[in-house]
Amino acid sequence: MRLIPTWSRLCGWADQEYRLPARSLAFVRITLALYLLRPLGYPVWLSQLPDSFYKPPPGITMFFTGFPPEWVVLAMGLISTVCVLLMLFGLWTLPATLVTVALMFLNWGITFSLGKIDHGQMLPICMLALGLAGWGKAWSFDAWRRKTRALPAGEPSGWPITWLALVLSLGYFSAAIPKATSGWLLPDTHATFGYLIRFAVDQERTRPIALWLMEHPGWWWKLPDYGTVLVEAGLLFLLPRRRWFLLGLVAMLTFHWGVWVMMGIFFGSNFIAIGALYNYDRLVGHLENRLGRFQGKPWRNRWLAAPLIAASLLIAVRLNNTQGWEWAGFTLKPSWFAWMNLTVAVLVTLGAFAWFYAAYIRRHQAERLIQ
Amino acid sequence: MRRGDHAQDDAQAVPDPTPSPTSPGRSRCWAITLVFTVTLLCFAAQLGLYQKTKREVYPTLLMPGFAFQGSTDEGVRTTRVELEVVFEDDTERFSIAELRDASGMGAFTLYLLNRDYPGLTDNRWDDLPEAAERPPPPAWARVVQTVYPTFRSPRVALMQDPARRAWLRAMIGRLAPGREPVRAWLIRTPVTVYGYGYERRDEPGDPRYHRVEFVQP
């Protein structure tokens, strides 16, 4: 038995261990696109801040010395809207994904030039990984076009998913190091309790459960201290086996749920990145079968169902959101840009519907002629 | 069953058209090795920089560390930040939560007021020398500046920027509509909290004051 795996075996592990079927990736793509369309706001308020507040972190925004003009932020939002819609329907999926990811990194880079770095980076990293893996290979215009041109569909790559798992576990490991080296593990300290107190006093941020717990101090406050460090550091060691890793992610989801309930910090991007590593093929299969029965006859192109449902939800959500956007704690009032954004979203959606149905009817007529 | 065939294993109810994975070719192997190596190097560099300077590179691969900040049996030591505003007829204090809500910037307000911008409400408006002008940008940068004016433009120093005072005045205007502020202090009070909802004791010593005098229009 070899203790040190060879290079080719390592590559094989990276390419196979976390591989997911195309339909599962497509399910995540559509869900994620809908999630991104809901907030769909870019921080216009940044343009109204004095440029002397601009203090970028080392990175991509160091080339600038002030906040961007308002129209740049609006243009970023508009381009992002179009790209997310393209992702939703799977048209030019990979380029649309890459542009969306780049805009998200740039947008956050500008926002974080105020001095605070939020840690939502797992969302664009997850999108990048799944885009490279081939989340447009099913339930998409791209797949449909390849099929009509009799081109091979190709299989999704496995290594980007493994890379996502690696980045996720490294990120959590980096969070465990400062804790383990700064006193979280000492028996006479209460780090979690201390942070809850700080949040309450410094920022007046409390949650009902946290308030109740803070009024009942005890030895058990040490348990979340040990548990947090253990879960964050341990994930990296579960990476070699997907089943172990997914088990560790269950513990991580429990941890994030606890942080959300107690501190009001919602790591939505981490929830998404974790969720993207699971296999939804069986769930999606049941969904397709049920939709087929609902239509009275099995669809020849049942994959059309998901984008159609997604588009309907999109319109409903977008119409509902014109009264104001909530994004990262900021409420953006309706403006000409909101209406323009909505108009573009609706037009693209209707165009996509028309394209779908025209293609479907043409194909249906061709099949009848052949019969 | 081979490892990595979980996709087919999990989806026995629905036949998966995806063929079983095969070993990657040599060029693909090199590409995978390159991506994973670069990721590990970036992670190590970012972590090392953070350990040394406590500054994160962006885009970051790190997660928030939440290092231990001194909660023991002796209590939790922290700092309460409030903005005291003198109006023409009255003086009023605003909590950090009120400032956060009024600014429209969410948690970023805390950083502006509390951590990275100590001079925001400082009264030393004219004490510091003028910010050194950066050399004129190259021609290609000027092209970019036509659409993005702050690209490689001279940096504005916080202490010389009259806009910061206008911004603070606007924020106070949202907190107290219709009232004209005369000056404002940022009050930082060290406090030790022994238990939430129980005893809270201010530490001895004068709190640090940062004062700003508003220019009457």
Interface residues (C-beta under 8 A of the other chain):
Chain A: W7 S8 C11 G12 W13 A14 D15 Q16 E17 Y18 R19 L20 P21 A22 R23 S24 W45 L49 P50 D51 S52 F53 Y54 K55 P56 P57 P58 G59 I60 T61 F63 F64 T65 G66 F67 P68 P69 V72 F105 W108 G109 T111 F112 L114 G115 K116 I117 H119 Q121 P124 A153 E155 P156 G158 W159 W163 L166 V167 L170 G171 Y172 S174 A175 I177 P178 K179 S182 G183 W184 D188 T189 H190 A191 F193 G194 Y195 L196 I197 R198 A200 V201 D202 Q203 E204 R205 L211 M214 E215 P217 E232 R241 R242 R243 N279 D281 R282 V284 G285 H286 E288 A328 G329 F330 T331
Chain B: R2 R3 G4 H6 A7 Q8 D10 A11 Q12 A13 V14 D16 P17 T18 P19 P21 S23 P24 R28 C29 I32 T33 V35 F36 T39 L40 F43 Q46 L47 L49 Y50 Q51 R55 E56 V57 Y58 P59 T60 L61 L62 M63 P64 G65 F66 A67 F68 Q69 G70 S71 T72 D73 V76 T78 T79 R80 V81 S95 I96 A97 R100 G104 M105 G106 A107 F108 L110 Y111 L112 R115 D116 Y117 V147 Y148 P149 T150 F151 R152 S153 P154 R155 V156 A157 L158 Q160 D161 A163 R164 A166 W167 V191 V193 G195 Y196 G197 Y198 R200
